[in-house]
Amino acid sequence: MRRICTVCARGGSKGIPGKNRRPIAGKPLIAWTLEMAVGCGFFDRVVVSSDDEAILTIGRDYGADLVVRRPDDLATDTISKLPAIIHAVMAAESSFGEHYDVIVDTDATSPLRIADDIAGALALFDESGVTSVITGAPARRSPYFNLVEERSDGTVAPSKSAVPPIQRRQDAPRCFDMNASIYVWRREPFLSDPQVFYGDTILFEMPEERSIDIDTPLDFLFVEQLLQERRSQ
């Protein structure tokens, strides 16, 4: 089966201006994901999608097979990334005259993944025959026990209930934090009905230390320290 990997990165970011092209541990943030996607050898093509010319240039510099300028209507703060992924896949198929059976997205803001994580997610996808695989790490808070949500009257309660009520975290079902690192889809179901979750979606578990998705300046500082420590080992 032929696999394509998309790396989608908008130029705008409210939390961290210019986040995807901002230097972190010696190279642009998106470059860490590109080096892993290109270097792991698991993909027939690696495609960068962006509305930002500087990001597209980084994509070329770090070995992407194709860079795709994302239309403005697919680069707003409110639109899902899924249409941009489809746009990038269609552009690659048109450019190379190829058909891809498996679509993988590796998020530019999750630079701590390693090749073994990609290999594990792909192996789980191939072995299970499911529509999609996502990645995540064991959650620090359980919605059954110590994750609460606010109700309309201002009171709070556990986000999920159980009968009988769960009194110990150890008794709660296993829960995970999605880390936005790797998404794997089977082509036809995804193109006909693009979703993150299907009825048979399963999760590949990654360790917490490789599961930080950069969303805030504090995340950025923390991940930069981890990347620098990794480079020094």
trRosetta pair geometry for C-beta under 8 A, 3 or more apart (Angstrom, degrees):
i j d omega theta_ij theta_ji phi_ij phi_ji
1 101 3.9 -97 -161 70 99 143
1 102 5.5 73 139 -15 125 109
2 44 4.8 -19 -160 -7 89 154
2 98 6.5 -138 162 171 161 116
2 99 6.7 116 54 93 139 58
2 100 4.9 -109 109 -121 101 56
2 101 5.4 114 48 8 66 88
2 102 7.3 -175 93 28 41 80
3 42 6.5 -34 80 142 150 78
3 43 5.0 -101 104 -122 101 64
3 44 5.7 140 58 4 56 88
3 100 6.4 71 -143 -160 14 103
3 101 7.2 -51 -73 61 54 78
3 102 4.3 -25 -107 73 83 108
3 103 7.8 178 -155 -79 66 19
3 104 6.0 23 -178 -4 109 116
3 122 7.5 -13 -107 -126 160 126
4 43 6.4 76 -137 -164 21 107
4 44 6.4 -50 -76 60 60 92
4 45 4.9 -11 -122 65 85 98
4 46 7.8 167 -166 -86 62 28
4 47 6.5 6 -179 2 108 115
4 89 5.9 130 91 -120 151 86
4 92 5.9 138 -140 95 144 159
4 100 4.1 -35 -12 -125 111 162
4 102 7.4 171 25 88 61 59
4 103 5.9 -15 66 -115 94 62
4 104 7.0 -179 90 31 45 76
5 37 4.8 -172 126 -160 151 119
5 42 7.7 82 -50 87 129 93
5 43 4.2 -61 -11 -105 111 159
5 45 7.1 -167 31 96 68 53
5 46 4.8 -16 70 -111 106 73
5 47 7.1 165 86 24 53 69
5 104 4.7 -29 -105 80 73 104
5 105 7.3 145 -162 -99 61 25
5 106 5.9 7 -171 0 112 107
6 47 5.3 -28 -109 72 67 96
6 48 7.9 137 -163 -99 59 22
6 49 6.2 1 -167 -2 107 115
6 84 7.9 154 165 122 141 83
6 85 5.0 155 71 -134 163 79
6 88 4.7 111 -124 93 122 146
6 89 6.7 -69 -59 -56 127 80
6 103 7.1 6 -4 -172 111 92
6 104 7.3 172 21 88 68 50
6 105 4.9 -26 67 -106 96 78
6 106 7.7 169 79 25 47 64
7 30 6.6 115 157 -165 127 103
7 33 5.5 146 -130 120 127 124
7 34 6.0 -78 -6 -80 176 77
7 37 6.2 -137 -53 -2 121 163
7 46 6.9 22 -8 -179 110 94
7 47 7.2 178 25 89 72 46
7 48 5.0 -28 71 -106 100 70
7 49 7.3 169 82 23 48 70
7 59 7.2 174 77 -112 122 108
7 64 7.3 -115 38 -101 122 124
7 105 7.6 147 -85 -158 35 66
7 106 5.8 -26 -92 70 85 86
7 107 7.9 135 -139 -132 68 12
7 108 5.7 92 -177 -66 96 93
8 48 7.8 157 -87 -162 33 49
8 49 4.5 -14 -111 65 77 109
8 50 7.3 160 -160 -70 49 63
8 70 7.5 81 -148 -75 93 142
8 81 5.4 140 93 -160 150 110
8 84 4.9 105 -141 118 140 128
8 85 6.1 -83 -43 -72 140 71
8 88 6.7 -133 -82 -26 98 147
8 105 6.7 -20 5 -150 107 115
8 107 7.9 -39 53 -120 80 57
8 108 7.2 -129 74 -13 40 109
9 20 3.9 142 -173 -160 122 156
9 21 7.9 126 145 -46 136 75
9 30 5.1 -40 -63 -97 168 134
9 48 7.1 -29 24 -163 104 94
9 49 7.4 143 25 79 57 59
9 50 5.0 -18 75 -92 76 110
9 52 7.4 -66 113 37 89 118
9 55 5.2 -154 96 -163 117 145
9 108 4.3 26 -84 -4 116 162
10 13 7.1 144 88 -59 100 75
10 20 7.0 144 64 -7 45 144
10 50 6.6 165 -105 -142 23 75
10 51 5.9 9 -140 27 70 106
10 52 6.9 98 172 -17 39 111
10 70 7.5 -79 -99 64 71 152
10 75 5.2 143 -122 -156 106 89
11 18 7.4 -18 -177 -112 68 60
11 20 7.3 -102 -109 46 31 120
11 21 7.6 0 -130 -6 69 122
11 50 6.4 96 -47 178 80 104
11 51 5.4 -100 1 81 105 85
11 52 2.8 133 -78 -69 112 124
11 54 7.3 100 -120 44 109 98
11 55 6.1 -141 -85 -9 78 126
11 75 7.5 25 22 -175 85 131
12 51 7.9 -12 -1 70 90 124
12 52 8.0 175 -22 -62 55 120
12 75 7.5 112 21 160 108 97
12 77 7.1 -75 106 -71 132 89
13 16 5.3 -18 122 68 131 63
13 17 6.1 175 71 -110 87 22
13 18 6.7 -113 35 11 111 15
13 19 4.0 -17 42 3 173 113
13 20 6.9 153 -39 -14 133 83
14 17 8.0 9 -134 -74 15 64
14 77 7.1 43 -28 -121 121 131
15 19 7.1 28 76 -61 88 140
15 215 5.9 13 93 166 173 58
15 216 5.6 -94 -178 -101 129 48
15 217 7.3 -153 160 -31 87 69
16 19 3.9 87 90 -86 107 104
16 22 6.7 -84 149 0 115 157
16 214 7.3 -34 15 151 152 107
16 216 7.3 139 -44 -164 105 18
16 217 5.9 147 -91 -76 101 67
16 220 5.9 120 -106 -49 154 142
18 21 5.5 -65 180 58 90 94
18 22 5.1 114 114 -59 91 93
19 22 5.5 -49 -142 7 27 121
19 29 6.3 -24 156 26 66 161
19 109 6.9 12 140 -101 127 107
19 214 6.8 176 -174 119 123 120
19 220 7.5 -124 -137 -88 96 126
20 28 7.4 31 142 168 53 105
20 29 5.5 -121 -152 73 32 117
20 30 4.8 39 176 -48 88 111
20 50 7.6 -168 108 -116 152 128
20 52 7.6 146 71 46 124 147
20 55 5.8 18 110 -108 122 127
20 108 5.0 30 -135 127 104 145
20 109 7.2 -74 -94 -66 80 82
21 28 4.9 -36 -156 -148 50 124
21 29 6.9 -79 -49 32 6 90
21 30 6.5 -20 -83 9 51 113
21 52 7.0 -123 -30 124 133 144
21 54 5.3 32 -122 119 164 116
21 55 5.4 -116 -65 -81 111 78
21 58 6.1 -171 -120 -25 93 149
22 28 6.8 118 63 -142 23 68
22 29 5.6 30 60 -19 74 113
22 220 7.6 -15 99 -144 140 137
23 26 6.9 -55 -173 -180 103 3
23 27 6.5 178 -139 104 75 7
23 28 6.0 -56 -89 -84 51 45
23 29 7.7 -172 -127 -35 8 68
24 27 7.2 -37 60 68 60 55
24 28 7.5 43 19 -176 79 19
24 29 5.0 56 10 -85 125 76
24 32 7.3 -49 78 -25 112 130
24 111 7.1 155 91 29 137 163
24 220 6.7 -121 -106 -164 125 87
24 223 6.8 3 -179 104 140 104
24 224 4.9 -122 -162 -95 90 95
24 227 6.5 80 140 42 97 157
25 32 7.8 56 62 -74 117 127
25 224 5.2 180 -45 -150 88 71
25 227 3.7 -113 -29 108 165 124
25 228 5.0 -149 -119 -61 106 73
25 231 6.5 165 178 -15 120 138
26 231 7.6 80 18 -88 138 170
27 31 4.2 -94 147 77 117 145
27 32 6.7 141 85 -53 116 75
28 31 4.5 104 63 -14 81 108
28 58 5.1 -63 60 -133 158 147
29 32 6.5 -49 -173 16 40 108
29 33 7.9 23 144 -2 65 102
29 108 6.3 82 122 160 98 94
29 109 6.9 11 159 -105 131 53
29 111 6.3 -124 -166 -48 71 136
29 214 7.0 -100 -149 51 138 157
30 33 5.8 -58 -164 41 51 109
30 34 6.0 49 144 -22 78 109
30 48 7.6 75 167 -132 136 123
30 55 6.2 71 11 -146 163 95
30 58 5.8 100 76 114 119 140
30 59 7.4 -46 132 -70 134 75
30 62 7.9 179 115 34 87 154
30 108 4.2 -23 -110 -148 82 121
31 34 5.4 -56 -142 41 36 113
31 35 6.1 40 160 -23 70 103
31 58 6.0 -102 -68 -180 90 115
31 61 7.9 -39 -108 92 110 106
31 62 5.0 -173 -133 -82 81 153
32 35 6.1 -51 -147 33 26 110
32 36 6.7 21 154 -13 59 108
32 111 3.4 42 97 -148 146 116
32 227 7.1 -76 -107 -123 145 137
33 36 5.8 -60 -152 39 32 109
33 37 6.1 27 156 -17 69 110
33 106 5.2 169 -167 125 110 111
33 107 7.0 -126 -111 95 149 34
33 108 5.0 -123 19 -115 151 50
33 110 7.2 77 -88 68 116 65
33 111 5.9 -99 -48 -103 77 71
33 113 7.7 51 -113 44 76 112
34 37 5.8 -57 -140 40 30 107
34 38 5.9 19 165 -9 68 112
34 46 7.1 119 -146 154 72 140
34 48 7.1 -8 -99 -76 117 118
34 58 7.4 -177 -8 139 158 92
34 59 6.5 -165 -107 -123 143 57
34 62 4.0 77 115 117 140 134
34 63 6.6 146 160 53 106 87
34 64 6.2 -68 -142 -56 117 92
35 38 6.2 -60 -138 45 24 103
35 39 5.5 8 168 -7 63 124
35 62 6.1 -81 -60 -170 71 117
35 63 7.7 90 -101 33 49 125
36 39 6.1 -64 -128 47 20 101
36 40 5.9 28 171 -36 62 109
36 106 7.0 -149 89 171 114 158
36 113 6.3 112 169 90 168 96
36 114 7.2 -139 -130 -139 126 27
36 115 6.5 -160 -158 -71 89 69
36 118 7.1 158 156 -27 108 137
37 40 6.5 -46 -139 17 18 110
37 43 6.4 -3 179 14 83 145
37 46 4.8 126 131 -125 116 132
37 106 5.3 -164 -76 38 116 149
37 118 7.8 158 -103 -100 57 155
38 46 5.2 -95 -79 17 73 162
38 62 6.8 -174 2 145 147 80
38 63 4.1 79 -143 103 164 130
38 64 7.1 -108 -72 -76 120 42
39 115 7.4 -92 103 -79 92 121
40 43 7.4 64 73 1 101 90
40 115 4.3 167 -116 -126 102 101
40 118 5.4 7 -165 70 169 149
40 119 7.4 -153 -173 -50 123 87
42 104 8.0 10 113 22 117 167
42 115 7.9 159 -21 -157 119 90
42 118 5.8 -168 23 137 157 122
42 119 6.7 -156 -80 -85 140 66
42 122 6.0 -152 -169 -34 139 165
43 46 5.5 94 98 -63 143 80
43 104 6.8 -118 -94 48 117 129
44 98 7.1 -155 130 167 138 157
44 100 6.9 -163 54 -109 126 98
45 65 4.5 -98 -150 54 82 154
45 66 6.7 8 -177 10 119 107
45 92 5.5 144 123 -167 154 136
45 96 6.6 -138 -82 -13 147 163
45 98 7.2 153 -24 68 136 150
45 100 7.3 -94 36 -82 113 130
46 63 7.2 39 67 115 136 85
46 64 5.1 -114 108 -130 95 65
46 65 5.4 124 51 3 62 93
47 64 6.3 93 -124 -172 22 111
47 65 6.4 -51 -73 63 65 91
47 66 4.7 -13 -117 69 89 97
47 67 7.4 163 -164 -93 63 27
47 68 6.1 24 176 -9 109 115
47 88 4.8 152 120 173 131 111
47 89 7.5 171 49 -79 154 42
47 91 7.2 144 -162 80 144 106
47 92 4.9 -95 -72 -67 146 128
48 55 7.0 -160 166 143 127 91
48 56 6.4 162 107 -119 123 55
48 58 7.8 -176 -152 85 166 79
48 59 3.2 -112 25 -119 162 144
48 64 4.5 -58 -12 -112 105 167
48 66 7.4 -168 31 98 66 52
48 67 4.7 -16 67 -116 104 77
48 68 6.9 177 89 24 51 72
48 88 7.9 -137 107 -136 13 133
49 67 7.8 167 -80 -164 30 55
49 68 4.7 -21 -104 70 75 106
49 70 5.0 80 171 -65 92 107
49 84 5.2 154 127 169 147 102
49 85 7.4 -152 18 -90 155 36
49 87 6.7 110 -134 87 142 103
49 88 4.1 -93 -59 -76 128 124
50 55 3.9 -129 -178 92 172 130
50 56 5.4 -150 60 -55 115 78
50 59 7.2 -174 6 -28 124 133
50 67 7.4 -33 29 -168 97 98
50 68 7.8 126 21 76 53 61
50 69 7.2 -46 79 -124 57 44
50 70 5.8 -116 134 2 7 112
50 75 7.9 74 -172 -112 43 126
51 69 6.9 72 -117 -170 42 71
51 70 4.6 -72 -59 67 75 100
51 71 7.8 -42 -98 88 102 12
51 72 6.5 93 -132 -98 134 52
51 74 7.8 173 -61 81 113 78
51 75 3.8 34 -34 -115 144 165
52 55 4.2 71 81 9 106 110
52 56 6.9 180 92 -10 55 84
53 56 5.5 -54 -148 38 37 113
53 57 6.3 42 152 -23 67 102
54 57 5.6 -51 -151 33 33 114
54 58 6.7 36 149 -19 63 101
55 58 5.5 -49 -151 33 37 113
55 59 6.5 44 147 -24 64 101
56 59 5.3 -47 -152 30 36 119
56 60 6.8 37 150 -18 64 99
56 67 4.2 112 -155 168 88 140
56 69 6.6 -17 -79 -81 149 73
57 60 5.7 -50 -153 33 36 110
57 61 6.3 34 151 -19 66 108
58 61 5.5 -57 -145 39 33 113
58 62 6.1 8 163 -1 69 113
59 62 6.4 -72 -141 48 23 93
59 64 4.1 -17 174 10 91 145
59 67 4.3 130 91 -95 138 113
60 64 6.4 -66 -78 48 32 98
60 67 5.8 -61 -53 -22 84 136
64 67 5.7 91 95 -64 139 79
65 92 7.5 64 96 -133 115 112
65 96 7.7 7 149 -67 127 136
66 91 6.9 180 144 120 140 105
66 92 5.4 172 48 -103 153 85
66 95 5.7 126 -114 77 145 162
66 96 7.5 -111 -47 -38 137 108
68 87 6.9 166 144 126 142 93
68 88 4.9 177 44 -117 152 76
68 91 4.5 114 -115 84 133 163
68 92 7.5 -80 -54 -48 131 78
70 74 5.1 -116 179 87 101 111
70 75 5.0 120 112 -62 121 110
70 84 5.5 -3 -130 -134 128 108
70 87 6.7 100 -127 97 76 146
70 88 7.8 -31 -87 -63 91 93
71 74 5.0 78 64 13 83 102
71 75 7.1 -168 94 -7 41 99
71 87 7.2 -131 11 -144 99 157
72 75 5.7 -74 -144 42 34 109
72 76 7.6 59 160 -52 65 83
73 76 6.9 -17 -156 -19 35 110
73 79 7.4 100 157 -54 58 158
74 79 6.1 -127 -145 112 41 155
74 83 5.3 -133 -126 107 108 111
74 84 4.8 142 163 -80 120 84
74 87 6.0 -23 -118 -11 174 156
75 79 7.5 6 4 49 9 128
75 84 7.4 90 -75 -91 64 128
76 79 4.9 89 56 -2 93 103
79 83 6.5 -56 169 38 119 125
79 84 7.8 113 119 -32 118 101
80 83 6.4 104 78 3 87 87
81 84 5.3 -63 -164 42 56 115
81 85 6.2 61 142 -28 82 100
81 105 7.4 123 132 -172 128 158
82 85 5.6 -50 -150 30 36 114
82 86 6.6 34 155 -16 66 103
82 194 4.3 141 168 153 130 129
82 195 7.6 13 -114 -76 158 14
82 196 7.5 -119 -70 -53 123 76
83 86 5.6 -54 -149 38 37 111
83 87 6.2 42 152 -23 68 105
83 194 7.2 149 -68 81 53 164
84 87 5.4 -50 -146 35 34 116
84 88 6.4 35 154 -19 65 104
85 88 5.8 -57 -151 36 30 110
85 89 6.4 29 153 -18 65 106
85 103 6.8 98 163 168 117 130
85 105 5.5 -59 -112 -79 130 130
85 194 7.7 157 67 -145 114 133
86 89 5.7 -54 -146 36 33 111
86 90 6.3 30 156 -17 66 107
86 190 7.8 -169 -86 138 97 97
86 191 6.4 126 -126 -119 111 73
86 194 6.2 -82 -49 -78 128 146
87 90 6.0 -57 -148 38 27 109
87 91 6.3 29 154 -20 63 108
88 91 5.6 -54 -147 36 31 113
88 92 6.4 30 155 -19 65 105
89 92 5.8 -56 -150 36 31 110
89 93 6.4 28 155 -17 66 106
89 100 6.4 -113 -154 48 104 134
89 103 5.8 -34 -91 -115 141 123
89 191 7.8 -117 92 -88 146 107
90 93 5.8 -53 -145 37 32 110
90 94 6.3 30 156 -16 64 108
91 94 5.9 -59 -149 40 29 110
91 95 6.1 26 155 -20 66 111
92 95 5.7 -56 -140 38 30 109
92 96 5.9 -6 173 11 68 113
92 98 7.2 -43 139 59 88 106
92 100 7.3 25 99 -22 125 133
93 96 6.8 -69 -130 53 21 86
93 97 7.5 57 176 -115 54 8
93 98 5.8 -116 -126 72 61 60
93 99 6.3 49 -133 -94 115 44
93 100 6.7 -117 -78 1 101 94
94 97 7.8 16 -171 -68 20 46
100 103 6.3 94 119 -75 124 72
100 187 6.2 160 103 -91 71 130
101 186 7.5 -32 163 -151 72 66
101 187 5.4 -114 -162 -11 31 128
102 122 7.8 78 156 -133 156 94
102 125 7.2 102 -140 134 131 144
102 184 6.5 -12 -175 -166 107 93
102 185 7.2 155 -160 79 59 48
102 186 6.7 -41 -108 -109 67 44
102 187 6.6 -94 -72 -41 21 89
103 184 7.5 151 84 -157 51 44
103 185 4.7 -16 64 62 99 100
103 186 8.0 17 23 108 85 3
103 187 5.8 115 -20 -94 100 67
103 190 5.9 -118 42 76 135 161
104 118 7.7 66 -178 -149 149 100
104 121 8.0 117 -133 109 117 126
104 122 7.4 -29 -89 -84 140 99
104 182 6.7 -21 -167 -163 100 88
104 183 6.8 159 -155 83 50 55
104 184 5.1 -10 -104 -103 83 72
104 185 7.7 -176 -77 22 39 68
105 182 7.5 155 81 -154 54 40
105 183 4.5 3 51 52 98 106
106 110 7.5 -124 179 67 72 107
106 113 7.1 -123 -152 54 111 153
106 118 7.3 -23 -90 -97 127 115
106 181 6.9 -12 -147 167 71 57
106 182 5.8 -9 -103 -101 74 70
107 110 4.5 64 77 12 106 108
107 180 4.6 14 -13 145 167 92
107 181 6.0 -105 33 -119 106 23
107 182 7.8 -117 3 -58 84 33
107 213 6.8 -3 108 -128 147 105
108 111 7.7 6 176 -65 44 86
109 180 6.9 1 73 109 102 132
109 213 5.4 57 115 -169 105 74
109 214 4.4 -131 -171 51 93 87
109 215 7.1 75 165 -64 144 59
110 113 5.9 48 132 -22 101 106
110 179 6.1 104 -128 147 137 92
110 180 5.5 180 -45 94 132 83
110 181 4.0 -140 139 -102 154 71
110 211 7.5 -19 -150 -152 114 35
110 212 7.2 164 -131 85 71 45
110 213 5.0 -32 -81 -102 94 73
110 214 7.4 -164 -73 4 41 78
111 214 7.5 13 6 -15 97 123
111 223 6.5 100 52 172 105 130
111 227 6.6 0 111 -84 123 130
112 181 7.9 -73 63 -111 77 126
112 209 7.0 -138 167 141 142 58
112 210 4.4 -163 127 -143 105 56
112 211 7.1 -77 77 -14 127 22
112 212 5.9 64 4 40 142 88
112 223 6.4 -120 -49 -143 111 99
112 226 6.2 -5 -107 116 122 137
112 227 7.2 -120 -93 -72 78 84
113 117 4.5 -109 -160 63 94 148
113 118 6.7 88 155 -42 125 85
113 135 8.0 52 -105 122 125 168
113 181 4.8 133 -64 -170 127 125
113 182 6.6 118 -124 -40 158 106
113 206 7.2 -54 -112 -140 86 153
113 210 5.7 98 -96 171 40 110
114 117 5.5 110 56 -1 60 99
114 118 7.9 -126 105 3 39 87
114 210 6.5 -71 -4 -133 89 145
115 118 5.7 -55 -156 38 43 109
115 119 6.1 43 149 -20 73 107
116 119 5.4 -52 -142 40 34 114
116 120 6.1 37 157 -23 66 106
117 120 5.8 -53 -146 35 28 111
117 121 6.5 26 157 -16 63 106
117 135 6.9 50 179 -132 109 151
117 181 6.7 -43 149 136 143 141
117 182 6.4 175 139 -16 102 141
117 204 7.6 130 -168 126 71 127
117 206 5.4 28 -128 -109 118 120
117 210 6.4 -156 -62 135 144 143
118 121 6.0 -56 -148 37 30 108
118 122 6.3 26 157 -14 65 110
118 182 6.1 178 -103 -108 65 146
119 122 5.9 -61 -148 41 28 108
119 123 6.1 28 156 -20 66 109
120 123 5.7 -54 -142 36 29 110
120 124 6.3 29 158 -18 64 105
120 204 5.5 142 122 -169 99 131
121 124 5.9 -54 -148 36 29 110
121 125 6.4 32 152 -20 63 107
121 133 5.3 162 -169 119 86 134
121 135 5.8 -58 -90 -69 129 109
121 182 4.8 -151 -15 117 174 143
121 184 5.6 163 149 -21 107 132
121 204 4.2 -138 -98 22 73 164
122 125 5.5 -54 -148 36 33 115
122 126 6.2 30 156 -17 67 107
122 184 6.4 169 -93 -106 57 151
123 126 5.8 -55 -144 38 31 109
123 127 6.0 23 160 -14 66 112
124 127 6.0 -59 -139 42 26 106
124 128 5.8 12 167 -11 64 119
124 133 5.5 123 96 -122 111 149
124 202 6.8 -130 157 100 121 123
124 204 5.0 -178 23 -85 154 107
125 128 6.4 -67 -137 41 19 101
125 130 6.7 -99 -136 54 60 89
125 132 7.8 -29 -119 -157 108 24
125 133 4.5 -107 -75 -9 94 134
125 184 4.6 -84 -76 121 151 146
126 129 8.0 18 173 -62 26 51
128 133 7.5 122 45 -75 137 112
128 202 6.1 -94 179 27 171 148
130 133 6.5 110 75 -59 124 78
130 186 7.7 -161 111 -22 45 119
130 198 7.7 161 172 73 94 120
130 200 4.4 -158 -141 130 95 109
130 201 6.6 131 162 -105 132 26
130 202 5.5 165 -13 6 171 104
131 185 6.9 -7 157 -148 70 70
131 186 5.2 -96 -146 26 50 114
131 189 4.8 -61 -143 80 115 159
131 190 7.5 153 175 -52 95 79
131 198 4.2 -17 73 58 143 159
131 199 7.8 73 15 48 135 66
131 200 5.4 112 10 64 95 104
131 201 6.6 -56 69 -72 95 67
132 183 6.9 -12 -169 -174 111 84
132 184 6.2 160 -155 87 60 60
132 185 4.8 -12 -102 -103 98 68
132 186 6.9 -114 -63 7 61 76
132 189 7.8 -123 -38 92 95 126
132 190 7.2 107 -76 -77 114 106
132 195 7.8 -143 -4 89 156 82
132 196 7.5 -169 133 -180 158 36
132 197 7.6 -141 73 -118 135 26
132 198 5.6 122 19 13 110 112
132 200 7.8 129 34 87 66 76
132 201 4.8 -17 75 -111 96 91
133 182 7.7 -10 109 118 97 100
133 183 7.5 164 85 -158 58 41
133 184 4.3 7 50 52 97 111
133 201 7.2 165 -93 -159 26 70
133 202 5.8 -24 -113 73 76 78
133 203 7.1 137 -164 -111 71 20
133 204 5.6 43 173 -20 118 104
134 178 6.2 -33 155 -130 131 103
134 182 7.5 154 -158 90 40 64
134 183 5.7 -7 -108 -110 71 74
134 184 7.9 -154 -68 26 34 71
134 196 6.8 45 -79 178 134 92
134 197 7.8 -36 -22 -84 138 72
134 201 6.3 27 -4 178 103 115
134 202 7.9 -175 30 95 70 33
134 203 5.5 -33 74 -109 81 74
134 204 7.4 -165 93 23 33 76
135 178 7.5 99 85 -153 50 63
135 179 5.6 -54 112 51 94 104
135 181 4.7 -56 80 58 138 103
135 182 4.5 63 -12 49 133 89
135 183 7.6 -115 6 -67 86 46
135 203 6.7 120 -119 -163 22 77
135 204 5.0 -34 -102 69 78 91
135 205 7.7 150 -154 -101 69 11
135 206 5.3 33 -179 -12 113 120
135 211 7.6 -149 138 -118 104 98
136 176 3.7 93 119 153 134 122
136 177 5.6 175 -165 83 102 41
136 178 4.7 -63 -93 -101 112 36
136 179 5.3 158 -118 -6 44 85
136 203 5.3 -34 28 -161 107 129
136 204 8.0 132 24 71 61 49
136 205 6.8 -40 77 -114 66 55
136 206 6.9 167 84 30 16 89
136 211 7.0 67 -166 -147 35 134
137 176 6.3 150 73 -158 24 88
137 177 5.5 -16 61 57 80 96
137 179 5.6 66 -7 -53 95 125
137 205 6.9 94 -113 -163 40 73
137 206 5.5 -63 -75 79 84 75
137 207 6.4 31 -123 156 113 16
137 208 4.7 124 177 -87 147 57
137 210 7.9 156 -76 66 126 67
137 211 3.8 -132 -29 4 132 176
138 174 7.1 -72 -123 -164 91 95
138 175 7.6 86 -159 81 59 53
138 176 6.1 -65 -103 -108 29 69
138 177 7.6 20 102 12 20 85
138 205 7.2 31 -44 -150 76 116
138 208 7.0 -59 50 -59 82 100
139 142 6.5 128 96 -82 121 51
139 147 7.9 -36 157 -45 134 141
139 175 4.3 -35 24 108 136 95
139 176 5.5 -171 -34 -129 89 11
139 177 4.8 127 -99 -37 74 80
140 177 7.3 10 4 -35 77 131
141 145 7.9 -154 -175 73 63 85
141 146 5.3 -113 -148 93 86 89
141 147 4.1 110 141 -67 115 98
142 145 4.1 37 77 31 119 101
142 146 5.9 69 46 32 78 75
142 147 6.0 -154 87 1 28 102
142 166 7.8 -83 126 107 138 147
142 169 5.4 161 4 -138 139 86
142 172 4.4 86 -173 97 150 165
142 175 5.4 143 -125 23 69 137
143 147 4.5 -51 -93 68 49 124
143 158 6.6 110 164 175 53 86
143 159 3.8 -71 -156 71 96 117
143 160 4.2 65 126 5 107 106
143 175 6.2 156 10 -116 90 160
144 147 8.0 41 18 39 34 93
144 158 6.1 30 -167 176 23 137
144 159 7.8 -68 -54 62 31 78
144 160 5.1 -44 -79 80 65 104
144 161 7.6 123 -132 -115 71 13
144 162 5.6 20 -144 -15 117 122
144 166 4.6 34 150 37 115 147
144 172 4.1 167 65 -130 134 120
144 173 6.9 111 -21 28 147 80
144 175 7.7 -179 3 -36 97 135
145 158 6.6 33 -52 -123 7 129
145 166 5.5 -79 -77 106 89 117
145 168 7.3 -24 -121 133 139 16
145 169 4.7 -174 96 -93 169 68
145 172 5.2 -105 -26 -48 116 143
146 158 7.8 -30 -54 -112 15 94
146 169 6.7 -28 -1 -85 113 111
147 158 7.0 71 72 -150 58 69
147 159 5.0 -28 109 2 96 123
148 156 4.4 55 155 168 130 115
148 157 6.1 163 -149 84 96 16
148 158 5.8 -68 -101 -92 70 32
148 159 6.4 -173 -131 -39 19 75
149 156 6.7 171 82 -146 25 80
149 157 7.0 -28 56 63 70 65
149 158 8.0 27 14 148 79 19
149 159 4.7 85 -16 -98 110 81
150 154 6.6 -23 -168 -143 106 31
150 155 7.5 151 -151 84 63 29
150 156 5.3 -44 -95 -91 57 84
151 154 7.1 -38 73 32 71 19
151 155 5.2 -8 43 66 114 78
151 156 6.9 -176 1 -93 82 29
151 157 6.6 33 -35 11 116 104
157 161 7.8 -10 149 -70 118 103
158 161 6.2 126 83 -80 112 61
161 165 7.1 -53 -158 -107 80 79
162 165 6.2 121 70 -123 78 31
162 166 5.1 49 50 -28 135 97
162 172 7.7 -171 -13 -120 152 76
166 169 7.9 81 146 -94 118 25
166 171 5.2 -173 -149 93 97 107
166 172 5.0 77 178 -80 160 83
167 171 6.9 34 51 36 64 142
168 171 4.7 87 68 1 89 105
168 172 7.7 -147 98 -19 52 82
169 172 5.7 -47 -160 13 43 117
172 175 7.0 -27 132 -12 118 110
176 203 5.8 157 47 166 165 164
176 205 7.0 -126 -112 -109 136 85
177 211 7.0 112 87 148 108 132
179 206 6.2 -76 28 59 154 128
179 210 8.0 58 170 112 162 63
179 211 3.7 -98 -107 -161 146 88
179 212 7.3 -24 -149 -25 106 11
179 213 5.6 171 -173 -39 59 104
180 213 4.5 63 45 -105 120 143
181 206 6.5 -4 39 11 155 165
181 210 7.6 46 -105 138 159 86
181 211 6.6 -90 -34 -125 132 61
181 213 7.3 -130 -58 -78 71 95
182 204 7.2 -27 77 59 123 129
183 196 7.1 -81 -129 -134 134 80
185 189 7.2 -136 -177 77 98 93
185 190 3.8 64 159 -66 140 143
186 189 5.3 50 81 28 101 106
186 190 6.4 163 75 -15 49 100
187 190 6.1 -84 -156 40 20 107
187 191 6.1 6 168 -13 67 113
188 191 6.1 -57 -140 38 28 105
188 192 6.2 15 166 -8 65 113
189 192 6.1 -68 -143 45 27 102
189 193 6.2 -43 180 49 66 95
189 198 6.7 20 152 -96 139 154
190 193 7.4 -95 -137 69 17 54
190 194 5.6 44 -179 -106 67 66
190 195 7.6 -131 -125 34 63 60
191 194 7.0 18 -112 -63 18 89
195 198 5.9 124 82 -65 127 74
196 201 7.6 50 137 -119 57 161
197 201 4.9 -108 -142 16 61 156
198 201 4.9 128 46 -41 68 94
206 210 5.3 -100 167 84 115 106
206 211 5.1 148 98 -74 112 104
207 210 5.4 70 66 21 84 97
207 211 6.7 -157 96 -18 39 107
208 211 5.4 -75 -140 37 31 118
208 212 8.0 54 169 -50 63 80
209 212 7.9 -24 -164 -18 28 102
209 226 6.9 177 -173 -142 88 137
212 219 6.1 176 170 -156 110 96
212 222 6.6 -125 -167 104 162 117
212 223 5.4 -160 99 -82 132 103
212 226 7.5 133 28 20 141 156
213 219 7.3 -28 97 -166 42 147
214 219 4.4 162 -132 124 57 120
214 220 5.3 72 -151 -79 120 66
214 223 5.6 -72 -77 4 108 153
215 219 5.4 79 38 6 59 159
216 219 4.7 107 52 2 72 101
216 220 7.2 -129 100 -6 44 86
217 220 5.4 -51 -151 31 37 118
217 221 6.6 36 154 -18 67 102
218 221 5.8 -52 -149 35 34 109
218 222 6.3 32 154 -18 66 109
219 222 5.8 -62 -148 39 29 111
219 223 6.1 23 159 -15 68 110
220 223 6.1 -59 -144 40 25 105
220 224 6.2 28 156 -22 62 109
221 224 5.8 -54 -147 33 28 113
221 225 6.7 30 154 -20 62 103
222 225 5.9 -56 -158 31 31 111
222 226 6.7 26 149 -15 64 106
223 226 5.5 -55 -150 38 38 112
223 227 6.2 37 153 -19 69 105
224 227 5.7 -54 -145 38 31 110
224 228 6.3 32 156 -19 65 107
225 228 5.8 -55 -147 37 29 111
225 229 6.4 29 154 -18 64 106
226 229 5.8 -55 -148 37 31 110
226 230 6.4 34 152 -22 64 105
227 230 5.5 -51 -148 33 33 114
227 231 6.5 33 154 -19 65 104
228 231 5.8 -53 -148 35 32 111
228 232 6.5 27 154 -17 64 109
229 232 5.8 -61 -149 38 32 110
229 233 6.8 42 152 -36 64 101
230 233 5.9 -49 -156 14 34 115
